[in-house]
């Protein structure tokens, strides 16, 4: 296949990955708002889609990390990028079907690592950058989300200790509209950039760009794909995030969303591609643990944790298989 045609195919699949990222991660932004009846499902999805689109234009540091941090752009071929995307999409669809909030970020990073290992060998991967800028932030961020949400929830209980519960719930339902918008905005800032990085990497590999610099049309296309996917919605995962972890209250929902969004936004400013799914889940668990640790369904949380651990190696394996098949077929 000529390079031009292959670049077009890679871009189309990258945007589809962005779309699946949007519907896969919709739950991160709106599950708690829907479960507490702060927003109707339709209104929540629309709000999330708009804010995801807007957030994509904030910074390009995460795009640079994805595009240049796993392997040198000049050594990554279009076939590797294609295999990475297919592997990531496959894992996204498997976990979506199972209703498990796995990480699209992990899936993409795993796919790129698997394709690069098969194509260039283990030495082809920039392991120092992968570990320091990707793996460590991905591991630490949900733990930090749990701790901060737990502490903030304790502070909320203390501040409003003498207030009328019905009035407090009503006030936090209103506040959740803002916190849901904040999560969606931060999700767009961090997650859509990953696709921007992949598309720009493909443009460099296909010799359409001489250096790694994200064009404006790539930003707009990735933002639109993410927003569209968000509007479609991932209702299976919304059920897991909003109801199966524990019965969430408006104050806890506001706490979890605000803490998670702040951490995600901060990570984006450093160029760290953290997982929105991980951070929000950690914050939800942290907020719930303050009321009654036994109210949290830790078994569901452990299933989610197992999915997190499996995502990078499974996406890498799928991408490696896809690369081998494409490489053999292209001979």
C-alpha positions as CSV (number, residue, x, y, z in Angstrom):
1,X,0.0,0.0,0.0
2,X,1.4,3.5,-0.9
3,X,2.5,5.7,2.0
4,X,-0.2,8.2,1.3
5,X,-3.0,5.6,1.4
6,X,-1.5,4.0,4.5
7,X,-1.3,7.4,6.3
8,X,-5.0,8.0,5.5
9,X,-5.9,4.6,6.9
10,X,-3.9,5.2,10.0
11,X,-5.5,8.6,10.6
12,X,-9.0,7.1,10.1
13,X,-8.3,4.3,12.6
14,X,-6.7,6.8,15.0
15,X,-9.8,8.9,15.0
16,X,-11.9,5.8,15.5
17,X,-9.8,4.9,18.5
18,X,-10.5,8.5,19.7
19,X,-14.2,7.8,19.2
20,X,-14.0,4.6,21.2
21,X,-12.0,6.4,23.9
22,X,-14.9,8.9,24.1
23,X,-17.7,6.4,24.5
24,X,-15.5,4.2,26.7
25,X,-14.6,7.0,29.1
26,X,-17.9,8.8,29.1
27,X,-18.7,7.2,32.5
28,X,-15.7,8.9,34.1
29,X,-17.3,12.3,33.7
30,X,-21.0,11.6,34.1
31,X,-21.6,8.4,36.0
32,X,-21.8,10.0,39.4
33,X,-23.9,12.9,38.2
34,X,-26.4,10.5,36.6
35,X,-26.5,8.2,39.6
36,X,-27.2,11.0,42.0
37,X,-29.8,12.5,39.6
38,X,-27.9,15.8,39.4
39,X,-28.2,15.5,35.6
40,X,-30.4,13.4,33.3
41,X,-28.4,11.0,31.1
42,X,-29.1,13.0,27.9
43,X,-28.1,16.3,29.5
44,X,-25.0,14.8,31.1
45,X,-23.8,13.2,27.9
46,X,-24.3,16.4,25.9
47,X,-22.4,18.5,28.5
48,X,-19.6,16.0,28.6
49,X,-19.3,15.9,24.8
50,X,-19.1,19.7,24.5
51,X,-16.5,20.1,27.3
52,X,-14.4,17.2,25.9
53,X,-14.2,19.1,22.6
54,X,-13.3,22.4,24.3
55,X,-10.6,20.8,26.5
56,X,-8.7,19.4,23.6
57,X,-7.4,22.8,22.6
58,X,-5.7,23.6,26.0
59,X,-2.2,22.1,25.7
60,X,-0.2,19.8,23.4
61,X,2.3,18.4,26.0
62,X,0.7,15.0,26.3
63,X,0.6,14.7,22.5
64,X,4.3,15.2,22.4
65,X,4.9,12.6,25.1
66,X,2.9,10.0,23.2
67,X,4.4,10.9,19.8
68,X,8.0,11.1,20.9
69,X,8.3,9.3,24.3
70,X,7.9,5.6,23.4
71,X,10.3,5.5,20.4
72,X,12.1,8.0,18.2
73,X,9.5,9.3,15.6
74,X,11.9,8.7,12.7
75,X,12.1,4.9,13.5
76,X,8.4,4.2,14.1
77,X,6.8,3.0,10.9
78,X,3.2,3.4,9.7
79,X,2.7,-0.3,10.1
80,X,3.7,-0.2,13.8
81,X,1.3,2.7,14.4
82,X,-1.5,0.9,12.6
83,X,-0.9,-2.3,14.6
84,X,-0.8,-0.3,17.9
85,X,-4.2,1.3,17.1
86,X,-5.8,-1.9,16.2
87,X,-4.5,-3.6,19.3
88,X,-5.7,-0.8,21.5
89,X,-9.1,-0.6,19.9
90,X,-9.5,-4.4,20.3
91,X,-8.8,-4.2,24.0
92,X,-11.1,-1.2,24.4
93,X,-14.0,-3.1,22.8
94,X,-13.4,-6.2,24.9
95,X,-13.4,-4.3,28.2
96,X,-16.3,-2.1,27.1
97,X,-18.4,-5.2,26.3
98,X,-17.6,-6.6,29.7
99,X,-18.5,-3.3,31.4
100,X,-15.1,-2.8,32.8
101,X,-13.6,0.7,33.0
102,X,-10.2,-0.1,31.7
103,X,-7.8,2.6,30.5
104,X,-7.8,3.7,26.9
105,X,-4.5,5.4,27.7
106,X,-3.0,2.1,28.9
107,X,-4.4,0.4,25.8
108,X,-2.8,2.8,23.4
109,X,0.6,2.9,25.2
110,X,0.6,-0.9,25.4
111,X,-0.2,-1.2,21.7
112,X,2.6,1.1,20.8
113,X,5.1,-0.7,23.0
114,X,4.0,-4.1,21.6
115,X,4.3,-2.9,18.0
116,X,7.7,-1.2,18.6
117,X,9.1,-4.3,20.3
118,X,8.2,-6.6,17.4
119,X,9.3,-4.0,14.8
120,X,12.5,-2.7,16.4
121,X,13.3,-5.0,19.3
122,X,13.2,-4.3,23.0
123,X,16.0,-1.7,22.6
124,X,13.8,0.3,20.3
125,X,11.6,1.3,23.2
126,X,12.6,4.4,25.2
127,X,12.1,2.6,28.5
128,X,13.3,5.4,30.7
129,X,10.8,7.9,29.3
130,X,8.0,5.2,29.2
131,X,8.6,4.4,32.9
132,X,9.1,8.0,34.2
133,X,6.5,9.8,32.1
134,X,3.9,7.2,31.6
135,X,4.0,4.1,33.9
136,X,4.7,5.9,37.1
137,X,2.1,8.7,36.6
138,X,-0.4,6.0,35.6
139,X,0.2,4.0,38.8
140,X,0.5,6.9,41.2
141,X,-2.4,9.0,40.0
142,X,-5.3,6.7,41.1
143,X,-3.7,6.2,44.5
144,X,-3.3,9.9,44.8
145,X,-7.0,10.3,43.7
146,X,-8.1,7.9,46.4
147,X,-6.1,9.7,49.2
148,X,-7.0,13.3,48.2
149,X,-10.7,12.4,47.7
150,X,-10.8,10.7,51.1
151,X,-9.2,13.8,52.8
152,X,-11.4,16.3,50.9
153,X,-14.5,14.3,51.8
154,X,-13.6,14.3,55.5
155,X,-13.2,18.1,55.2
156,X,-16.6,18.4,53.6
157,X,-18.2,16.4,56.4
158,X,-16.6,18.6,59.0
159,X,-17.5,21.9,57.3
160,X,-21.2,20.9,56.8
161,X,-21.5,18.9,60.0
162,X,-24.5,20.9,61.3
163,X,-26.2,21.6,58.1
164,X,-29.6,20.2,56.9
165,X,-28.9,16.9,54.9
166,X,-31.7,17.6,52.4
167,X,-30.4,21.1,51.7
168,X,-26.8,19.9,51.4
169,X,-27.8,17.2,48.9
170,X,-29.6,19.7,46.8
171,X,-26.7,22.1,46.8
172,X,-24.2,19.4,45.9
173,X,-26.4,18.2,43.0
174,X,-26.1,21.7,41.5
175,X,-22.4,21.7,42.2
176,X,-22.1,18.4,40.4
177,X,-23.1,20.0,37.1
178,X,-19.9,22.1,37.4
179,X,-17.7,19.2,38.5
180,X,-19.0,17.0,35.7
181,X,-18.1,19.7,33.2
182,X,-14.7,20.1,34.8
183,X,-14.0,16.3,34.5
184,X,-15.0,16.3,30.9
185,X,-12.9,19.4,30.1
186,X,-9.9,17.7,31.8
187,X,-10.6,14.5,29.9
188,X,-10.5,16.3,26.6
189,X,-7.2,18.1,27.7
190,X,-5.5,14.8,28.5
191,X,-7.0,12.0,26.5
192,X,-7.7,13.5,23.1
193,X,-4.0,14.5,22.9
194,X,-3.0,10.9,22.8
195,X,-4.7,10.5,19.4
196,X,-3.2,13.8,18.3
197,X,0.3,12.4,19.1
198,X,-0.4,9.2,17.2
199,X,-1.7,11.0,14.1
200,X,1.2,13.5,14.1
201,X,3.6,10.6,14.5
202,X,2.0,9.0,11.4
203,X,2.5,12.2,9.5
204,X,6.2,12.3,10.4
205,X,6.6,8.6,9.5
206,X,4.8,9.2,6.2
207,X,7.1,12.2,5.4
208,X,4.2,14.7,5.5
209,X,5.9,16.5,8.3
210,X,9.6,17.1,8.8
211,X,9.4,17.5,12.6
212,X,6.9,16.6,15.3
213,X,4.5,19.5,15.5
214,X,0.7,19.0,15.8
215,X,-1.2,20.7,13.1
216,X,-4.4,22.6,13.9
217,X,-6.6,20.3,11.8
218,X,-5.3,17.3,13.8
219,X,-6.4,19.0,17.0
220,X,-9.8,19.8,15.6
221,X,-10.3,16.3,14.2
222,X,-9.3,14.5,17.4
223,X,-11.4,16.8,19.5
224,X,-14.5,16.2,17.3
225,X,-13.9,12.4,17.4
226,X,-13.6,12.4,21.1
227,X,-16.7,14.6,21.5
228,X,-18.7,12.4,19.2
229,X,-17.8,9.2,21.0
230,X,-18.6,10.9,24.3
231,X,-22.1,11.8,23.0
232,X,-22.7,8.1,22.1
233,X,-22.0,7.2,25.7
234,X,-20.7,4.0,27.4
235,X,-23.8,3.0,29.4
236,X,-22.4,-0.4,30.5
237,X,-19.5,1.3,32.2
238,X,-21.7,4.1,33.6
239,X,-23.5,1.4,35.5
240,X,-20.3,0.1,37.0
241,X,-18.9,3.5,37.9
242,X,-22.1,5.0,39.1
243,X,-23.8,2.2,41.0
244,X,-21.8,-0.9,41.4
245,X,-18.9,0.5,43.4
246,X,-21.2,1.9,46.0
247,X,-24.4,4.0,46.3
248,X,-22.9,7.4,45.9
249,X,-24.2,10.6,47.4
250,X,-24.1,14.1,45.7
251,X,-21.4,15.4,48.0
252,X,-19.2,12.3,47.3
253,X,-19.9,12.6,43.6
254,X,-18.8,16.3,43.7
255,X,-15.7,15.4,45.7
256,X,-14.6,12.6,43.4
257,X,-15.2,14.5,40.2
258,X,-13.5,17.7,41.4
259,X,-10.4,15.9,42.8
260,X,-10.0,13.7,39.7
261,X,-10.4,16.6,37.3
262,X,-7.8,18.6,39.1
263,X,-5.3,15.8,39.1
264,X,-5.9,15.1,35.4
265,X,-5.5,18.7,34.5
266,X,-2.3,19.0,36.5
267,X,-0.9,15.9,34.8
268,X,-1.7,17.4,31.4
269,X,0.4,20.5,32.2
270,X,3.4,18.2,32.8
271,X,2.8,16.1,29.7
272,X,1.9,13.0,31.6
273,X,-0.7,10.9,29.9
274,X,-2.6,9.6,32.9
275,X,-5.7,7.5,32.8
276,X,-9.0,9.4,33.4
277,X,-10.6,6.0,34.2
278,X,-8.0,5.2,36.9
279,X,-8.0,8.6,38.5
280,X,-11.8,8.9,38.7
281,X,-12.2,5.3,40.0
282,X,-9.6,6.0,42.7
283,X,-11.4,9.2,43.7
284,X,-14.8,7.5,43.7
285,X,-13.5,4.8,46.0
286,X,-11.7,7.3,48.2
287,X,-14.8,9.5,48.6
288,X,-17.0,6.4,49.4
289,X,-14.5,5.0,52.0
290,X,-15.0,8.0,54.3
291,X,-18.6,7.2,55.0
292,X,-18.4,3.4,55.5
293,X,-15.6,1.3,54.1
294,X,-17.9,-1.7,54.0
295,X,-20.3,0.2,51.7
296,X,-17.7,0.1,49.0
297,X,-17.9,-3.1,46.9
298,X,-14.3,-3.8,47.0
299,X,-14.7,-7.0,44.9
300,X,-15.8,-4.8,41.9
301,X,-12.8,-2.6,42.6
302,X,-10.5,-5.6,42.5
303,X,-11.9,-6.8,39.2
304,X,-11.3,-3.3,37.8
305,X,-7.7,-3.4,39.2
306,X,-7.1,-6.7,37.5
307,X,-8.3,-5.2,34.2
308,X,-5.8,-2.3,34.8
309,X,-2.9,-4.6,35.3
310,X,-3.8,-6.7,32.2
311,X,-4.4,-3.8,29.9
312,X,-0.8,-2.8,28.8
313,X,0.5,-6.4,28.3
314,X,-2.8,-7.5,26.6
315,X,-2.9,-4.5,24.3
316,X,0.8,-5.0,23.6
317,X,0.2,-8.7,22.7
318,X,-2.7,-7.8,20.4
319,X,-0.7,-5.1,18.7
320,X,2.3,-7.5,18.3
321,X,0.1,-10.1,16.7
322,X,-1.5,-7.6,14.3
323,X,1.9,-6.2,13.3
324,X,3.2,-9.7,12.5
325,X,0.1,-10.5,10.4
326,X,0.4,-7.2,8.5
327,X,4.1,-7.6,8.0
328,X,3.8,-11.1,6.7
329,X,0.8,-10.1,4.5
330,X,2.8,-7.2,3.1
331,X,5.7,-9.2,1.9
